[in-house]
Amino acid sequence: MDKTLGVLAGSLGLLLMATPLTLASVLTTVVVPGNLVTQRCGGVMPATGEWRVPFVDVDYTITSPFGMRVDPVTGATTSLHNGVDLATPQSNVVATASGQVTFAGWEPGFGNHVVIDHGGGVTTLYGHLASIDPAVTAGASVGGGQTLGIEGTTGWSTGIHLHFTITVGGVDVDPVAFMLERGAPLDGQPVGPTSVGTVPSIQEGGVGFDLPQPEQRQDSLNNPALPIPADIQRLYEAAATAYGLPWTLLAGVGMEETAHGRTTATSSAGAQGLMQFMTATFAAYGVDGDGDGHADITNPADSVHSAANYLVASGATRGTDGVRDALFAYNHADWYVGDVLFYAHTYGGGQVLGSLTDCPPGTGNPLLPPLADPRVVDLLDWATSQVGRPYVMGGKGPDSYDCSGLVKAAFARIGITTPRTAQTQRDWLAAGNGFQVTPGQEQPGDLIFTNSYLGQQTIGHVAIVLNPASQQTVEAASSSLGVITGSYATWSNLAIYEIWRVGDITDQPAVQ
């Protein structure tokens, strides 16, 4: 396709050629620089890729970037700083990927330092360590996330920090760009232990967390978990798949409420059905679980799917506290929460397909200026350059993406770090990093959030607005379509259809 319009670069050139619009009608030009600080959300994300940041569970800052600088020790000469300096409250330093140690010792410049060969001509160096772990010696194999030593200030150094160098084919490269390409941005956000092999593969966002353990208990102290009838277990499993929950959590509720249907009477409070819904609650959250065209409070399939719908709507996919809050909403008693979790673990436990990043409730910040035009150009130019790449659930680049993985990578290109899943990206915006716009008022670079396979109460898809006049998106659409330029013309009929604008914020230097 022709992208030669001189007013804009890349994909915005294509956008304007496709419609008789002027730049002013497509973008709101903002002269305020992108110097507003990103509002962070709490929580530590697991490291799920081949590469990870060199710290565990701590905030860190880049105190000196890659490039030419005045020597901080002598102040007299300008030379290439061949890595980045990362500072924390003196934490353990871990390997950013697996490989073989080629050096572990002391030299005048980097002091105590470790060099790892990762194969393919790629090596990493970890300098100025206070000490090196005794297990890390030349010739030893190390895994990603393995402790190498403690951050320090040995050698040619003016303060406690980690000097981190990446060399490719004998040439030192900018670690910020290198790590961003591999889904491990050096954005200062805390990252947990490596969890490759423990994360469900069939999930938007590629992250999850284990069901919490029970605390207080009551009924389960005397009533053991009973066998689950095969037809009821199939309902639990189907609803769990639809809503991103472990089926054992629904089994825990079913056991606590009716012993999986063994008790059929309406409760003294008026609750009915397999999962014991009050009529008012069912009116709000009841769904058609068996596809017969209507939701029936006494229908077991409808009851189980409605329970999953209610738990997700009450926060069950938002961390372990969210699970407890959702169960407490189901029945306002701490012992009830503990009983359900006890039964769930008895049946095998499992992982919730959600996010450990916990953004507080909010309505956004409408006073934020929108992204400046050059940043929108860069964002969309990069995003459209990914068209044709495959969709892989949990994919975060550079070879494949899921929907939120593409969004996260695109915004990282302009110095903005978002959470990992579609739901938490929307919550991150609502926490103060953007604001919601009325459909019909969207602009290029805005984000559209909808529900998907996770049910009507949970955001499960996100797309980037490319051309509002033709309602065109750029998005990682599905395993069959991959990354495409698509259309959102019919999305307003979905249960969730929200358009949000990211503010002109920044949290790291943009990758050039």
Phi and psi in degrees as a GROMACS rama.xvg file:
@    title "Ramachandran Plot"
@    xaxis  label "Phi"
@    yaxis  label "Psi"
@TYPE xy
-81.8244  127.165  ASP-2
-125.332  48.293  LYS-3
-102.607  8.03347  THR-4
-61.974  125.997  LEU-5
-71.8975  -21.7872  GLY-6
-66.6873  -37.6559  VAL-7
-130.288  158.735  LEU-8
-96.4652  159.114  ALA-9
57.3711  -134.081  GLY-10
-68.2114  -26.3719  SER-11
-70.2965  -26.5496  LEU-12
-63.4263  -43.739  GLY-13
-61.6732  -40.8959  LEU-14
-60.4  -47.0372  LEU-15
-73.461  -28.0766  LEU-16
-69.5313  -27.4801  MET-17
-76.4742  -20.8259  ALA-18
-138.173  150.426  THR-19
-79.7052  62.0153  PRO-20
-111.756  153.608  LEU-21
-96.687  163.809  THR-22
-57.9253  -38.9547  LEU-23
-64.458  -31.399  ALA-24
-82.1626  -14.0039  SER-25
-96.5929  -39.8332  VAL-26
-124.429  145.545  LEU-27
-93.8723  108.366  THR-28
-68.3686  131.089  THR-29
-120.154  126.859  VAL-30
-92.9172  -12.3868  VAL-31
-70.7712  126.763  VAL-32
-68.0353  158.613  PRO-33
-79.7602  69.2856  GLY-34
-116.814  12.749  ASN-35
-80.7008  136.547  LEU-36
-81.0955  135.527  VAL-37
-60.975  134.531  THR-38
-80.1944  120.729  GLN-39
-84.78  149.662  ARG-40
-107.918  151.946  CYS-41
-72.9429  168.052  GLY-42
110.29  151.515  GLY-43
-113.132  126.718  VAL-44
-89.9408  142.915  MET-45
-72.8427  150.077  PRO-46
-86.3414  112.896  ALA-47
-112.938  0.335779  THR-48
-108.187  -175.412  GLY-49
-67.811  -32.7858  GLU-50
-110.784  151.42  TRP-51
-148.42  166.407  ARG-52
-73.9196  159.955  VAL-53
-84.5865  16.1544  PRO-54
-130.785  164.222  PHE-55
-124.611  123.763  VAL-56
62.9064  24.3252  ASP-57
-132.632  150.553  VAL-58
-72.7261  151.684  ASP-59
-150.181  161.477  TYR-60
-131.507  151.18  THR-61
-86.7001  111.433  ILE-62
-93.4686  -16.7193  THR-63
-154.492  120.977  SER-64
-82.9471  175.78  PRO-65
-71.128  138.203  PHE-66
134.609  -176.28  GLY-67
-70.4883  140.885  MET-68
-158.655  164.721  ARG-69
-77.4641  134.909  VAL-70
-57.8409  121.383  ASP-71
-70.1379  -18.1154  PRO-72
-86.692  -50.545  VAL-73
-91.7803  -28.9953  THR-74
68.0066  10.5624  GLY-75
-109.542  -22.3882  ALA-76
-127.415  156.263  THR-77
-109.254  127.077  THR-78
-148.247  169.899  SER-79
-75.5577  124.31  LEU-80
-87.429  107.37  HIS-81
-86.8664  21.0758  ASN-82
-160.304  -161.643  GLY-83
-121.512  147.629  VAL-84
-99.5803  125.644  ASP-85
-117.616  130.203  LEU-86
-120.454  136.232  ALA-87
-136.494  179.521  THR-88
-74.7931  58.7208  PRO-89
48.799  78.0481  GLN-90
-105.687  171.604  SER-91
-65.4334  144.654  ASN-92
-106.089  133.576  VAL-93
-121.751  158.724  VAL-94
-66.4996  137.254  ALA-95
-80.9299  -13.981  THR-96
-165.166  166.86  ALA-97
-73.7905  156.435  SER-98
170.527  -164.584  GLY-99
-118.034  132.84  GLN-100
-71.765  126.349  VAL-101
-105.446  -17.8027  THR-102
-152.797  137.355  PHE-103
-149.17  100.989  ALA-104
177.374  -156.962  GLY-105
-118.823  139.054  TRP-106
-141.95  156.99  GLU-107
-55.8334  -43.4114  PRO-108
-69.2942  -60.1795  GLY-109
-91.7687  2.20507  PHE-110
59.5071  -139.519  GLY-111
-68.407  121.092  ASN-112
-151.681  161.295  HIS-113
-126.064  137.954  VAL-114
-119.914  131.97  VAL-115
-120.747  133.218  ILE-116
-95.8733  118.456  ASP-117
-98.517  3.71066  HIS-118
84.7008  162.152  GLY-119
66.7169  20.3123  GLY-120
81.6587  11.2228  GLY-121
-105.47  127.829  VAL-122
-129.956  154.498  THR-123
-125.712  148.081  THR-124
-126.342  137.065  LEU-125
-122.927  104.605  TYR-126
-108.258  162.49  GLY-127
68.5886  27.2376  HIS-128
-66.2461  142.505  LEU-129
-67.5821  -36.8455  ALA-130
-156.69  158.689  SER-131
-110.842  135.979  ILE-132
-58.9726  135.756  ASP-133
-57.7423  -27.0731  PRO-134
-77.8495  -12.0136  ALA-135
-95.5729  100.069  VAL-136
-132.224  159.767  THR-137
-56.5207  130.661  ALA-138
94.8472  -14.0448  GLY-139
-75.2843  145.343  ALA-140
-89.7804  137.494  SER-141
-127.657  153.017  VAL-142
-102.98  157.822  GLY-143
-59.5226  130.195  GLY-144
91.5772  -4.62585  GLY-145
-74.8438  137.713  GLN-146
-66.6917  130.532  THR-147
-102.547  -32.0871  LEU-148
171.535  -162.083  GLY-149
-116.932  134.613  ILE-150
-55.5367  139.538  GLU-151
-154.588  -153.916  GLY-152
-144.191  35.1904  THR-153
-78.2457  157.572  THR-154
78.675  -149.523  GLY-155
-80.9821  85.2135  TRP-156
-149.541  149.089  SER-157
-111.36  0.0141056  THR-158
-178.808  167.841  GLY-159
-67.8638  122.199  ILE-160
-169.739  170.725  HIS-161
-108.008  124.145  LEU-162
-90.0831  122.901  HIS-163
-121.551  115.078  PHE-164
-115.595  141.016  THR-165
-122.199  129.503  ILE-166
-120.796  130.034  THR-167
-123.021  117.418  VAL-168
59.659  33.9534  GLY-169
84.7349  0.381085  GLY-170
-115.683  128.627  VAL-171
-71.0828  133.596  ASP-172
-121.948  164.726  VAL-173
-69.9588  115.916  ASP-174
-61.5739  -29.8366  PRO-175
-61.672  -48.1897  VAL-176
-67.9512  -41.8516  ALA-177
-62.1322  -47.8294  PHE-178
-69.9838  -35.5639  MET-179
-61.4027  -41.2477  LEU-180
-61.5941  -23.7774  GLU-181
-106.179  19.6507  ARG-182
72.7204  20.6025  GLY-183
-132.678  66.0726  ALA-184
-63.2628  142.306  PRO-185
-86.0168  69.1245  LEU-186
-104.492  8.15769  ASP-187
84.5327  -5.44588  GLY-188
-82.2983  139.568  GLN-189
-64.9032  137.806  PRO-190
-127.108  134.431  VAL-191
-81.175  -171.089  GLY-192
-61.7581  154.292  PRO-193
-60.6677  135.415  THR-194
-130.644  31.7083  SER-195
-59.6599  132.048  VAL-196
93.3886  -9.31838  GLY-197
-111.892  -3.8139  THR-198
-100.117  132.891  VAL-199
-58.4403  139.516  PRO-200
-85.9333  -19.3572  SER-201
-100.12  69.5575  ILE-202
-155.648  132.58  GLN-203
-62.2922  127.118  GLU-204
96.8906  -24.9054  GLY-205
67.4502  21.7004  GLY-206
-128.985  160.605  VAL-207
-166.568  175.194  GLY-208
-148.285  152.511  PHE-209
-73.1027  149.243  ASP-210
-57.5353  138.762  LEU-211
-68.9805  158.808  PRO-212
-79.1827  153.566  GLN-213
-69.4504  149.773  PRO-214
-113.137  -92.7829  GLU-215
-73.2887  148.525  GLN-216
-141.611  159.643  ARG-217
-142.225  -78.5256  GLN-218
-62.1164  -36.5202  ASP-219
-69.6267  -11.7281  SER-220
-68.584  -27.3946  LEU-221
-117.366  -19.5409  ASN-222
-110.845  104.371  ASN-223
-69.3483  159.426  PRO-224
-64.4033  128.262  ALA-225
-93.976  157.378  LEU-226
-58.3714  147.301  PRO-227
-99.5812  124.02  ILE-228
-55.9582  143.111  PRO-229
-58.9577  -40.1292  ALA-230
-68.6531  -33.3268  ASP-231
-72.5765  -40.2046  ILE-232
-62.5285  -36.2458  GLN-233
-62.2902  -36.6758  ARG-234
-66.5663  -43.9579  LEU-235
-57.2628  -46.3083  TYR-236
-66.6288  -39.8954  GLU-237
-66.5871  -44.483  ALA-238
-67.3739  -37.8064  ALA-239
-62.9602  -41.5694  ALA-240
-63.8037  -39.1891  THR-241
-69.5763  -28.7268  ALA-242
-116.367  6.96603  TYR-243
73.6613  28.3698  GLY-244
-114.184  153.798  LEU-245
-69.6474  138.159  PRO-246
-62.3076  -24.5445  TRP-247
-65.4845  -28.2844  THR-248
-66.9867  -42.2961  LEU-249
-66.1848  -36.5492  LEU-250
-64.4706  -35.6631  ALA-251
-62.7885  -42.066  GLY-252
-65.9407  -45.2084  VAL-253
-61.6858  -38.1459  GLY-254
-66.2517  -46.4322  MET-255
-64.7791  -38.0003  GLU-256
-81.0832  -50.2909  GLU-257
-138.661  13.4864  THR-258
53.2738  46.8823  ALA-259
62.0298  38.17  HIS-260
94.145  0.630828  GLY-261
-68.4207  -28.1845  ARG-262
-102.415  122.034  THR-263
-114.34  -8.51825  THR-264
-73.5579  153.357  ALA-265
-68.1815  136.336  THR-266
-70.8326  167.092  SER-267
-62.0923  -24.6283  SER-268
-87.692  -6.15918  ALA-269
99.7521  8.55709  GLY-270
-75.5553  143.245  ALA-271
-130.996  158.43  GLN-272
85.9546  175.818  GLY-273
-54.3321  -42.2568  LEU-274
-104.055  10.3642  MET-275
56.2784  73.5307  GLN-276
-99.1322  140.81  PHE-277
-75.3639  149.178  MET-278
-61.6471  -37.5592  THR-279
-67.4945  -40.2996  ALA-280
-67.515  -40.8709  THR-281
-65.8868  -34.4446  PHE-282
-61.9857  -31.5257  ALA-283
-87.3787  -33.7543  ALA-284
-122.452  -0.910797  TYR-285
-67.0759  137.713  GLY-286
-130.438  161.226  VAL-287
-84.3057  100.051  ASP-288
-83.6825  -22.9551  GLY-289
-110.268  5.54901  ASP-290
72.5979  23.4147  GLY-291
-90.4787  4.82506  ASP-292
101.506  -9.08413  GLY-293
-152.712  154.875  HIS-294
-95.3433  122.569  ALA-295
-118.813  123.739  ASP-296
-62.4573  -24.427  ILE-297
-96.819  -5.0057  THR-298
-78.4483  122.068  ASN-299
-57.7622  -41.8474  PRO-300
-64.3469  -43.7307  ALA-301
-65.0124  -39.3958  ASP-302
-63.4717  -45.1512  SER-303
-68.2218  -45.7193  VAL-304
-63.8991  -35.4802  HIS-305
-67.6402  -35.7609  SER-306
-63.2544  -43.4207  ALA-307
-62.8168  -42.4697  ALA-308
-60.4898  -43.8117  ASN-309
-67.8427  -41.5352  TYR-310
-63.1412  -43.7242  LEU-311
-65.7759  -42.7376  VAL-312
-62.3828  -26.1578  ALA-313
-91.2775  4.53734  SER-314
107.254  13.484  GLY-315
-65.2317  -19.3626  ALA-316
-94.2833  8.89416  THR-317
-112.427  63.5787  ARG-318
81.7535  172.359  GLY-319
-64.16  -36.4112  THR-320
-65.086  -33.4058  ASP-321
-64.3531  -37.0862  GLY-322
-62.3529  -47.9672  VAL-323
-62.5223  -41.9857  ARG-324
-62.8559  -39.5285  ASP-325
-66.006  -41.8804  ALA-326
-67.8183  -35.8688  LEU-327
-66.1663  -35.9393  PHE-328
-65.2865  -33.0758  ALA-329
-66.9218  -40.3009  TYR-330
-152.085  116.04  ASN-331
-74.0212  70.8523  HIS-332
-154.648  131.819  ALA-333
-63.1623  -36.0206  ASP-334
-66.7507  -31.5405  TRP-335
-63.4974  -44.825  TYR-336
-56.7098  -46.33  VAL-337
-65.2031  -39.779  GLY-338
-61.3008  -47.7818  ASP-339
-61.8425  -43.1669  VAL-340
-67.1027  -36.2226  LEU-341
-62.1166  -47.54  PHE-342
-63.5393  -40.9542  TYR-343
-59.3267  -43.0498  ALA-344
-70.8598  -32.0243  HIS-345
-61.6778  -36.2288  THR-346
-83.8743  0.838975  TYR-347
124.752  -5.52689  GLY-348
62.247  -144.723  GLY-349
134.115  -175.61  GLY-350
-111.608  142.919  GLN-351
-88.878  134.134  VAL-352
-82.769  80.7177  LEU-353
-144.734  -158.72  GLY-354
-126.791  143.135  SER-355
-82.9921  -8.97887  LEU-356
-79.4412  121.675  THR-357
-113.508  97.0516  ASP-358
-87.4946  133.882  CYS-359
-69.6799  159.763  PRO-360
-60.9699  150.261  PRO-361
-173.926  172.773  GLY-362
-120.832  11.0438  THR-363
86.1602  -179.418  GLY-364
-127.652  94.4319  ASN-365
-68.9462  -9.19099  PRO-366
-82.5518  -9.08388  LEU-367
-66.8318  138.616  LEU-368
-71.4485  145.617  PRO-369
-72.8294  168.715  PRO-370
-53.3145  135.996  LEU-371
-66.002  151.791  ALA-372
-52.1195  -46.9606  ASP-373
-60.8675  -32.1736  PRO-374
-71.1832  -38.3758  ARG-375
-63.3323  -41.1296  VAL-376
-59.4943  -48.3586  VAL-377
-62.5689  -42.2127  ASP-378
-59.2269  -52.6369  LEU-379
-74.2194  -32.149  LEU-380
-62.7564  -43.047  ASP-381
-69.9842  -44.5733  TRP-382
-60.0167  -43.7836  ALA-383
-71.131  -22.2968  THR-384
-69.3835  -14.0133  SER-385
-90.6561  -4.88645  GLN-386
-57.3794  132.899  VAL-387
103.601  -15.9618  GLY-388
-73.9842  153.848  ARG-389
-73.6843  154.369  PRO-390
-93.2997  123.668  TYR-391
-131.081  125.964  VAL-392
-58.7041  123.404  MET-393
90.3697  -3.74952  GLY-394
-70.6829  133.266  GLY-395
-129.618  16.8946  LYS-396
96.3939  172.05  GLY-397
-86.2769  -6.69208  PRO-398
-96.5393  -20.9591  ASP-399
-153.201  159.87  SER-400
-145.04  154.454  TYR-401
-103.853  -177.572  ASP-402
-62.0287  -48.0072  CYS-403
-75.767  -26.4042  SER-404
-64.0033  -39.4404  GLY-405
-65.482  -43.7562  LEU-406
-62.5237  -45.6538  VAL-407
-61.1481  -44.044  LYS-408
-67.0501  -38.1761  ALA-409
-64.787  -45.802  ALA-410
-72.4537  -28.6655  PHE-411
-60.8947  -29.2223  ALA-412
-62.5053  -25.6091  ARG-413
-111.707  22.1522  ILE-414
81.5038  25.128  GLY-415
-123.538  123.106  ILE-416
-99.6809  119.987  THR-417
-104.661  164.158  THR-418
-64.4062  -177.898  PRO-419
-94.6462  -31.3148  ARG-420
-107.178  161.964  THR-421
-59.3742  -44.4595  ALA-422
-61.0567  -46.3148  GLN-423
-76.0106  -22.6599  THR-424
-65.7746  -41.8404  GLN-425
-65.402  -42.8006  ARG-426
-65.0729  -34.1692  ASP-427
-63.5706  -40.2964  TRP-428
-64.5877  -43.8052  LEU-429
-66.1331  -23.6559  ALA-430
-75.7284  -4.43018  ALA-431
129.816  8.76772  GLY-432
-100.675  3.55681  ASN-433
-172.967  -165.414  GLY-434
-154.015  153.078  PHE-435
-81.8794  142.655  GLN-436
-119.954  152.763  VAL-437
-73.088  132.491  THR-438
-50.5037  134.624  PRO-439
101.888  -17.1502  GLY-440
-108.024  8.74531  GLN-441
-67.6284  156.742  GLU-442
-129.135  161.822  GLN-443
-54.6279  137.007  PRO-444
94.8795  -13.0674  GLY-445
-68.7827  162.671  ASP-446
-113.68  136.294  LEU-447
-110.941  128.52  ILE-448
-115.262  136.357  PHE-449
-138.515  164.558  THR-450
-76.861  164.471  ASN-451
-152.858  -132.754  SER-452
-67.324  -13.7741  TYR-453
-84.3889  4.18936  LEU-454
103.545  176.453  GLY-455
-79.1103  -10.2073  GLN-456
-102.122  -4.8135  GLN-457
-127.03  133.49  THR-458
-68.8911  128.201  ILE-459
-130.455  0.618074  GLY-460
-146.017  145.279  HIS-461
-139.839  142.214  VAL-462
-138.852  156.043  ALA-463
-99.6282  131.204  ILE-464
-70.1166  125.482  VAL-465
-101.321  -50.7686  LEU-466
-137.141  103.303  ASN-467
-66.2671  -27.7647  PRO-468
-64.6428  -39.2171  ALA-469
-102.962  7.39447  SER-470
52.9668  50.5411  GLN-471
-102.572  141.111  GLN-472
-118.129  165.269  THR-473
-121.565  127.977  VAL-474
-160.396  154.712  GLU-475
-87.6405  104.316  ALA-476
-87.2293  -51.5515  ALA-477
-168.959  170.187  SER-478
-65.4917  -26.2596  SER-479
-85.4097  -26.7826  SER-480
-102.433  -31.2024  LEU-481
75.2706  -153.982  GLY-482
-83.0155  126.027  VAL-483
-138.038  167.094  ILE-484
-96.1804  112.835  THR-485
-116.299  -161.412  GLY-486
-134.56  142.081  SER-487
-112.821  22.4153  TYR-488
-59.7615  -30.8395  ALA-489
-106.467  5.68017  THR-490
-74.2379  -17.5631  TRP-491
-63.6612  -14.9094  SER-492
-83.399  -7.54826  ASN-493
-74.4736  159.288  LEU-494
-62.55  -38.5142  ALA-495
-118.285  124.431  ILE-496
-147.59  99.2388  TYR-497
-129.038  140.551  GLU-498
-117.665  127.829  ILE-499
-127.359  145.934  TRP-500
-110.606  126.961  ARG-501
-76.8033  134.901  VAL-502
-72.5327  167.901  GLY-503
-81.253  66.8082  ASP-504
-105.659  168.968  ILE-505
-156.49  150.741  THR-506
-139.274  0.225013  ASP-507
-161.292  158.103  GLN-508
-62.9025  138.199  PRO-509
-66.9013  144.289  ALA-510
-77.8711  128.654  VAL-511
